[in-house]
Amino acid sequence: MKLVPLTDRVVLKQLEAEETTASGIVLPGAAQEKPQEAEVIAVGPGGVVDGKEIVMQVKEGQKVIYSKYAGTEVKLDGEEYIIVRQNDILAIVE
């Protein structure tokens, strides 16, 4: 099954959280901070949203940084995804 986002929505797959600190301390699952970096899985077509023309600026396969509390978490076929609006994406990681 494939997620197909509508209008200015983007489907992200969160990258794995760091399990050790820079000094080598192993963090338990509860202490790990949720990463804000993700890979773009699917991109909506853009279009007119609230009377403004939206042109999509991200592409599938790119790594991005998104707002900490943005989006809706979805579980599909055992995988977890986050669906966000394009304006919740803060930067593209190159």
Sequence and secondary structure as in RCSB ss.txt:
>XXXX:A:sequence
MKLVPLTDRVVLKQLEAEETTASGIVLPGAAQEKPQEAEVIAVGPGGVVDGKEIVMQVKEGQKVIYSKYAGTEVK
LDGEEYIIVRQNDILAIVE
>XXXX:A:secstr
      TTEEEEEE    SB TT  B  GGGS    EEEEEEE   EEETTEEE     TT EEEE TT SEEEE
ETTEEEEEEEGGGEEEEE 
